[in-house]
Amino acid sequence: MTNAMEEQMIAKTQGYLNANQMPQAKTTADELAEVDPKDAIVWYLKGKVHYSAGEYDEALAALSKAASIQNDHPDIWLVMGYTLIAQRRYAEAQQPLEYVKAIRPNGVEATCALGILSAILGDGAKAKQFVGEALSLDKGGACAMLESMQKQFIADSPAIEAGTKELVKNLLEKARVGK
């Protein structure tokens, strides 16, 4: 298959993912992996599709494959960090997120995720520092990420202590009003 055709399939998969059409996204991601199993971006996209579908073991397997092909791509490590948080493997999530933050110091995604992770790990001061930094980088983006992560990983999780839930809720409220 030509590179142009692969790029078209990647765009198609991303479109399905953006439209939350998971069955179609999975199908095209699987096809891509068969067509070019040595392309890290193909495996990254497949991991991202599985992550978005809530299939975290599959996501981690695909992202690990992507990292084995190209271990310096920050997007791979960012989604891997999110996946490890989703799996409640908090201590393991820190390293990939710190790597992304080092590569992209002005990136709101890793900074915000490190804030949430710090809260989960019980380090309120570090959580406030990261969230404050994320807000200064991109208030709208940081607020959207905080809301999403709070809903996805914190609010209804029986594994998260009430004090941590309250800390994240307060961080989010302060972020919304700009304090």
MODELLER restraints for C-alpha pairs under 7 A, 6 or more apart:
rsr = mdl.restraints
at = mdl.atoms
rsr.add(forms.Gaussian(group=physical.xy_distance, feature=features.Distance(at['CA:9:A'], at['CA:28:A']), mean=6.77, stdev=0.5))
rsr.add(forms.Gaussian(group=physical.xy_distance, feature=features.Distance(at['CA:9:A'], at['CA:32:A']), mean=6.99, stdev=0.5))
rsr.add(forms.Gaussian(group=physical.xy_distance, feature=features.Distance(at['CA:13:A'], at['CA:25:A']), mean=4.90, stdev=0.5))
rsr.add(forms.Gaussian(group=physical.xy_distance, feature=features.Distance(at['CA:13:A'], at['CA:28:A']), mean=5.65, stdev=0.5))
rsr.add(forms.Gaussian(group=physical.xy_distance, feature=features.Distance(at['CA:13:A'], at['CA:29:A']), mean=6.21, stdev=0.5))
rsr.add(forms.Gaussian(group=physical.xy_distance, feature=features.Distance(at['CA:16:A'], at['CA:22:A']), mean=6.76, stdev=0.5))
rsr.add(forms.Gaussian(group=physical.xy_distance, feature=features.Distance(at['CA:16:A'], at['CA:24:A']), mean=6.27, stdev=0.5))
rsr.add(forms.Gaussian(group=physical.xy_distance, feature=features.Distance(at['CA:16:A'], at['CA:25:A']), mean=5.03, stdev=0.5))
rsr.add(forms.Gaussian(group=physical.xy_distance, feature=features.Distance(at['CA:17:A'], at['CA:25:A']), mean=5.64, stdev=0.5))
rsr.add(forms.Gaussian(group=physical.xy_distance, feature=features.Distance(at['CA:17:A'], at['CA:49:A']), mean=6.46, stdev=0.5))
rsr.add(forms.Gaussian(group=physical.xy_distance, feature=features.Distance(at['CA:22:A'], at['CA:53:A']), mean=6.51, stdev=0.5))
rsr.add(forms.Gaussian(group=physical.xy_distance, feature=features.Distance(at['CA:25:A'], at['CA:49:A']), mean=6.56, stdev=0.5))
rsr.add(forms.Gaussian(group=physical.xy_distance, feature=features.Distance(at['CA:26:A'], at['CA:49:A']), mean=6.44, stdev=0.5))
rsr.add(forms.Gaussian(group=physical.xy_distance, feature=features.Distance(at['CA:29:A'], at['CA:45:A']), mean=6.85, stdev=0.5))
rsr.add(forms.Gaussian(group=physical.xy_distance, feature=features.Distance(at['CA:29:A'], at['CA:46:A']), mean=5.14, stdev=0.5))
rsr.add(forms.Gaussian(group=physical.xy_distance, feature=features.Distance(at['CA:32:A'], at['CA:42:A']), mean=6.21, stdev=0.5))
rsr.add(forms.Gaussian(group=physical.xy_distance, feature=features.Distance(at['CA:33:A'], at['CA:42:A']), mean=6.00, stdev=0.5))
rsr.add(forms.Gaussian(group=physical.xy_distance, feature=features.Distance(at['CA:33:A'], at['CA:43:A']), mean=6.61, stdev=0.5))
rsr.add(forms.Gaussian(group=physical.xy_distance, feature=features.Distance(at['CA:38:A'], at['CA:69:A']), mean=6.86, stdev=0.5))
rsr.add(forms.Gaussian(group=physical.xy_distance, feature=features.Distance(at['CA:40:A'], at['CA:66:A']), mean=4.29, stdev=0.5))
rsr.add(forms.Gaussian(group=physical.xy_distance, feature=features.Distance(at['CA:40:A'], at['CA:67:A']), mean=6.97, stdev=0.5))
rsr.add(forms.Gaussian(group=physical.xy_distance, feature=features.Distance(at['CA:40:A'], at['CA:69:A']), mean=5.52, stdev=0.5))
rsr.add(forms.Gaussian(group=physical.xy_distance, feature=features.Distance(at['CA:40:A'], at['CA:70:A']), mean=5.87, stdev=0.5))
rsr.add(forms.Gaussian(group=physical.xy_distance, feature=features.Distance(at['CA:41:A'], at['CA:66:A']), mean=6.83, stdev=0.5))
rsr.add(forms.Gaussian(group=physical.xy_distance, feature=features.Distance(at['CA:43:A'], at['CA:62:A']), mean=5.27, stdev=0.5))
rsr.add(forms.Gaussian(group=physical.xy_distance, feature=features.Distance(at['CA:43:A'], at['CA:63:A']), mean=6.16, stdev=0.5))
rsr.add(forms.Gaussian(group=physical.xy_distance, feature=features.Distance(at['CA:43:A'], at['CA:65:A']), mean=6.44, stdev=0.5))
rsr.add(forms.Gaussian(group=physical.xy_distance, feature=features.Distance(at['CA:43:A'], at['CA:66:A']), mean=4.94, stdev=0.5))
rsr.add(forms.Gaussian(group=physical.xy_distance, feature=features.Distance(at['CA:44:A'], at['CA:62:A']), mean=6.56, stdev=0.5))
rsr.add(forms.Gaussian(group=physical.xy_distance, feature=features.Distance(at['CA:44:A'], at['CA:63:A']), mean=5.37, stdev=0.5))
rsr.add(forms.Gaussian(group=physical.xy_distance, feature=features.Distance(at['CA:44:A'], at['CA:66:A']), mean=5.52, stdev=0.5))
rsr.add(forms.Gaussian(group=physical.xy_distance, feature=features.Distance(at['CA:44:A'], at['CA:76:A']), mean=5.77, stdev=0.5))
rsr.add(forms.Gaussian(group=physical.xy_distance, feature=features.Distance(at['CA:46:A'], at['CA:62:A']), mean=6.21, stdev=0.5))
rsr.add(forms.Gaussian(group=physical.xy_distance, feature=features.Distance(at['CA:47:A'], at['CA:58:A']), mean=6.97, stdev=0.5))
rsr.add(forms.Gaussian(group=physical.xy_distance, feature=features.Distance(at['CA:47:A'], at['CA:59:A']), mean=4.03, stdev=0.5))
rsr.add(forms.Gaussian(group=physical.xy_distance, feature=features.Distance(at['CA:47:A'], at['CA:60:A']), mean=6.53, stdev=0.5))
rsr.add(forms.Gaussian(group=physical.xy_distance, feature=features.Distance(at['CA:47:A'], at['CA:62:A']), mean=4.77, stdev=0.5))
rsr.add(forms.Gaussian(group=physical.xy_distance, feature=features.Distance(at['CA:47:A'], at['CA:63:A']), mean=5.15, stdev=0.5))
rsr.add(forms.Gaussian(group=physical.xy_distance, feature=features.Distance(at['CA:48:A'], at['CA:59:A']), mean=6.51, stdev=0.5))
rsr.add(forms.Gaussian(group=physical.xy_distance, feature=features.Distance(at['CA:48:A'], at['CA:79:A']), mean=6.74, stdev=0.5))
rsr.add(forms.Gaussian(group=physical.xy_distance, feature=features.Distance(at['CA:50:A'], at['CA:56:A']), mean=6.51, stdev=0.5))
rsr.add(forms.Gaussian(group=physical.xy_distance, feature=features.Distance(at['CA:50:A'], at['CA:58:A']), mean=6.11, stdev=0.5))
rsr.add(forms.Gaussian(group=physical.xy_distance, feature=features.Distance(at['CA:50:A'], at['CA:59:A']), mean=4.76, stdev=0.5))
rsr.add(forms.Gaussian(group=physical.xy_distance, feature=features.Distance(at['CA:51:A'], at['CA:59:A']), mean=5.17, stdev=0.5))
rsr.add(forms.Gaussian(group=physical.xy_distance, feature=features.Distance(at['CA:51:A'], at['CA:83:A']), mean=6.49, stdev=0.5))
rsr.add(forms.Gaussian(group=physical.xy_distance, feature=features.Distance(at['CA:56:A'], at['CA:83:A']), mean=5.96, stdev=0.5))
rsr.add(forms.Gaussian(group=physical.xy_distance, feature=features.Distance(at['CA:56:A'], at['CA:87:A']), mean=6.78, stdev=0.5))
rsr.add(forms.Gaussian(group=physical.xy_distance, feature=features.Distance(at['CA:60:A'], at['CA:80:A']), mean=6.42, stdev=0.5))
rsr.add(forms.Gaussian(group=physical.xy_distance, feature=features.Distance(at['CA:60:A'], at['CA:83:A']), mean=6.67, stdev=0.5))
rsr.add(forms.Gaussian(group=physical.xy_distance, feature=features.Distance(at['CA:63:A'], at['CA:76:A']), mean=6.19, stdev=0.5))
rsr.add(forms.Gaussian(group=physical.xy_distance, feature=features.Distance(at['CA:63:A'], at['CA:80:A']), mean=6.38, stdev=0.5))
rsr.add(forms.Gaussian(group=physical.xy_distance, feature=features.Distance(at['CA:66:A'], at['CA:76:A']), mean=7.00, stdev=0.5))
rsr.add(forms.Gaussian(group=physical.xy_distance, feature=features.Distance(at['CA:67:A'], at['CA:76:A']), mean=6.68, stdev=0.5))
rsr.add(forms.Gaussian(group=physical.xy_distance, feature=features.Distance(at['CA:74:A'], at['CA:100:A']), mean=5.24, stdev=0.5))
rsr.add(forms.Gaussian(group=physical.xy_distance, feature=features.Distance(at['CA:77:A'], at['CA:96:A']), mean=5.13, stdev=0.5))
rsr.add(forms.Gaussian(group=physical.xy_distance, feature=features.Distance(at['CA:77:A'], at['CA:97:A']), mean=6.76, stdev=0.5))
rsr.add(forms.Gaussian(group=physical.xy_distance, feature=features.Distance(at['CA:77:A'], at['CA:100:A']), mean=6.65, stdev=0.5))
rsr.add(forms.Gaussian(group=physical.xy_distance, feature=features.Distance(at['CA:78:A'], at['CA:96:A']), mean=6.49, stdev=0.5))
rsr.add(forms.Gaussian(group=physical.xy_distance, feature=features.Distance(at['CA:78:A'], at['CA:97:A']), mean=5.85, stdev=0.5))
rsr.add(forms.Gaussian(group=physical.xy_distance, feature=features.Distance(at['CA:78:A'], at['CA:100:A']), mean=6.28, stdev=0.5))
rsr.add(forms.Gaussian(group=physical.xy_distance, feature=features.Distance(at['CA:78:A'], at['CA:110:A']), mean=6.62, stdev=0.5))
rsr.add(forms.Gaussian(group=physical.xy_distance, feature=features.Distance(at['CA:80:A'], at['CA:96:A']), mean=6.95, stdev=0.5))
rsr.add(forms.Gaussian(group=physical.xy_distance, feature=features.Distance(at['CA:81:A'], at['CA:93:A']), mean=4.59, stdev=0.5))
rsr.add(forms.Gaussian(group=physical.xy_distance, feature=features.Distance(at['CA:81:A'], at['CA:94:A']), mean=6.98, stdev=0.5))
rsr.add(forms.Gaussian(group=physical.xy_distance, feature=features.Distance(at['CA:81:A'], at['CA:96:A']), mean=5.50, stdev=0.5))
rsr.add(forms.Gaussian(group=physical.xy_distance, feature=features.Distance(at['CA:81:A'], at['CA:97:A']), mean=5.56, stdev=0.5))
rsr.add(forms.Gaussian(group=physical.xy_distance, feature=features.Distance(at['CA:84:A'], at['CA:90:A']), mean=6.49, stdev=0.5))
rsr.add(forms.Gaussian(group=physical.xy_distance, feature=features.Distance(at['CA:84:A'], at['CA:92:A']), mean=6.70, stdev=0.5))
rsr.add(forms.Gaussian(group=physical.xy_distance, feature=features.Distance(at['CA:84:A'], at['CA:93:A']), mean=5.17, stdev=0.5))
rsr.add(forms.Gaussian(group=physical.xy_distance, feature=features.Distance(at['CA:85:A'], at['CA:93:A']), mean=5.96, stdev=0.5))
rsr.add(forms.Gaussian(group=physical.xy_distance, feature=features.Distance(at['CA:86:A'], at['CA:153:A']), mean=6.40, stdev=0.5))
rsr.add(forms.Gaussian(group=physical.xy_distance, feature=features.Distance(at['CA:90:A'], at['CA:117:A']), mean=6.87, stdev=0.5))
rsr.add(forms.Gaussian(group=physical.xy_distance, feature=features.Distance(at['CA:97:A'], at['CA:110:A']), mean=5.51, stdev=0.5))
rsr.add(forms.Gaussian(group=physical.xy_distance, feature=features.Distance(at['CA:97:A'], at['CA:114:A']), mean=6.59, stdev=0.5))
rsr.add(forms.Gaussian(group=physical.xy_distance, feature=features.Distance(at['CA:100:A'], at['CA:110:A']), mean=6.24, stdev=0.5))
rsr.add(forms.Gaussian(group=physical.xy_distance, feature=features.Distance(at['CA:101:A'], at['CA:107:A']), mean=6.80, stdev=0.5))
rsr.add(forms.Gaussian(group=physical.xy_distance, feature=features.Distance(at['CA:101:A'], at['CA:110:A']), mean=5.60, stdev=0.5))
rsr.add(forms.Gaussian(group=physical.xy_distance, feature=features.Distance(at['CA:101:A'], at['CA:111:A']), mean=6.35, stdev=0.5))
rsr.add(forms.Gaussian(group=physical.xy_distance, feature=features.Distance(at['CA:106:A'], at['CA:137:A']), mean=6.48, stdev=0.5))
rsr.add(forms.Gaussian(group=physical.xy_distance, feature=features.Distance(at['CA:108:A'], at['CA:134:A']), mean=5.04, stdev=0.5))
rsr.add(forms.Gaussian(group=physical.xy_distance, feature=features.Distance(at['CA:108:A'], at['CA:137:A']), mean=6.26, stdev=0.5))
rsr.add(forms.Gaussian(group=physical.xy_distance, feature=features.Distance(at['CA:108:A'], at['CA:138:A']), mean=6.56, stdev=0.5))
rsr.add(forms.Gaussian(group=physical.xy_distance, feature=features.Distance(at['CA:108:A'], at['CA:142:A']), mean=6.26, stdev=0.5))
rsr.add(forms.Gaussian(group=physical.xy_distance, feature=features.Distance(at['CA:111:A'], at['CA:130:A']), mean=5.68, stdev=0.5))
rsr.add(forms.Gaussian(group=physical.xy_distance, feature=features.Distance(at['CA:111:A'], at['CA:134:A']), mean=5.61, stdev=0.5))
rsr.add(forms.Gaussian(group=physical.xy_distance, feature=features.Distance(at['CA:112:A'], at['CA:130:A']), mean=6.23, stdev=0.5))
rsr.add(forms.Gaussian(group=physical.xy_distance, feature=features.Distance(at['CA:112:A'], at['CA:131:A']), mean=5.57, stdev=0.5))
rsr.add(forms.Gaussian(group=physical.xy_distance, feature=features.Distance(at['CA:112:A'], at['CA:134:A']), mean=5.53, stdev=0.5))
rsr.add(forms.Gaussian(group=physical.xy_distance, feature=features.Distance(at['CA:112:A'], at['CA:142:A']), mean=6.30, stdev=0.5))
rsr.add(forms.Gaussian(group=physical.xy_distance, feature=features.Distance(at['CA:112:A'], at['CA:145:A']), mean=6.95, stdev=0.5))
rsr.add(forms.Gaussian(group=physical.xy_distance, feature=features.Distance(at['CA:112:A'], at['CA:146:A']), mean=6.92, stdev=0.5))
rsr.add(forms.Gaussian(group=physical.xy_distance, feature=features.Distance(at['CA:114:A'], at['CA:130:A']), mean=6.45, stdev=0.5))
rsr.add(forms.Gaussian(group=physical.xy_distance, feature=features.Distance(at['CA:115:A'], at['CA:126:A']), mean=6.83, stdev=0.5))
rsr.add(forms.Gaussian(group=physical.xy_distance, feature=features.Distance(at['CA:115:A'], at['CA:127:A']), mean=4.12, stdev=0.5))
rsr.add(forms.Gaussian(group=physical.xy_distance, feature=features.Distance(at['CA:115:A'], at['CA:128:A']), mean=6.71, stdev=0.5))
rsr.add(forms.Gaussian(group=physical.xy_distance, feature=features.Distance(at['CA:115:A'], at['CA:130:A']), mean=4.66, stdev=0.5))
rsr.add(forms.Gaussian(group=physical.xy_distance, feature=features.Distance(at['CA:115:A'], at['CA:131:A']), mean=5.21, stdev=0.5))
rsr.add(forms.Gaussian(group=physical.xy_distance, feature=features.Distance(at['CA:116:A'], at['CA:127:A']), mean=6.32, stdev=0.5))
rsr.add(forms.Gaussian(group=physical.xy_distance, feature=features.Distance(at['CA:118:A'], at['CA:124:A']), mean=6.73, stdev=0.5))
rsr.add(forms.Gaussian(group=physical.xy_distance, feature=features.Distance(at['CA:118:A'], at['CA:126:A']), mean=6.03, stdev=0.5))
rsr.add(forms.Gaussian(group=physical.xy_distance, feature=features.Distance(at['CA:118:A'], at['CA:127:A']), mean=4.85, stdev=0.5))
rsr.add(forms.Gaussian(group=physical.xy_distance, feature=features.Distance(at['CA:119:A'], at['CA:127:A']), mean=5.17, stdev=0.5))
rsr.add(forms.Gaussian(group=physical.xy_distance, feature=features.Distance(at['CA:119:A'], at['CA:164:A']), mean=6.06, stdev=0.5))
rsr.add(forms.Gaussian(group=physical.xy_distance, feature=features.Distance(at['CA:119:A'], at['CA:168:A']), mean=6.85, stdev=0.5))
rsr.add(forms.Gaussian(group=physical.xy_distance, feature=features.Distance(at['CA:120:A'], at['CA:160:A']), mean=6.94, stdev=0.5))
rsr.add(forms.Gaussian(group=physical.xy_distance, feature=features.Distance(at['CA:120:A'], at['CA:164:A']), mean=6.08, stdev=0.5))
rsr.add(forms.Gaussian(group=physical.xy_distance, feature=features.Distance(at['CA:134:A'], at['CA:142:A']), mean=5.66, stdev=0.5))
rsr.add(forms.Gaussian(group=physical.xy_distance, feature=features.Distance(at['CA:135:A'], at['CA:142:A']), mean=5.48, stdev=0.5))
rsr.add(forms.Gaussian(group=physical.xy_distance, feature=features.Distance(at['CA:143:A'], at['CA:172:A']), mean=6.88, stdev=0.5))
rsr.add(forms.Gaussian(group=physical.xy_distance, feature=features.Distance(at['CA:143:A'], at['CA:175:A']), mean=6.38, stdev=0.5))
rsr.add(forms.Gaussian(group=physical.xy_distance, feature=features.Distance(at['CA:143:A'], at['CA:176:A']), mean=6.66, stdev=0.5))
rsr.add(forms.Gaussian(group=physical.xy_distance, feature=features.Distance(at['CA:146:A'], at['CA:172:A']), mean=6.38, stdev=0.5))
rsr.add(forms.Gaussian(group=physical.xy_distance, feature=features.Distance(at['CA:154:A'], at['CA:160:A']), mean=6.36, stdev=0.5))
rsr.add(forms.Gaussian(group=physical.xy_distance, feature=features.Distance(at['CA:154:A'], at['CA:165:A']), mean=6.20, stdev=0.5))
rsr.add(forms.Gaussian(group=physical.xy_distance, feature=features.Distance(at['CA:155:A'], at['CA:165:A']), mean=6.45, stdev=0.5))
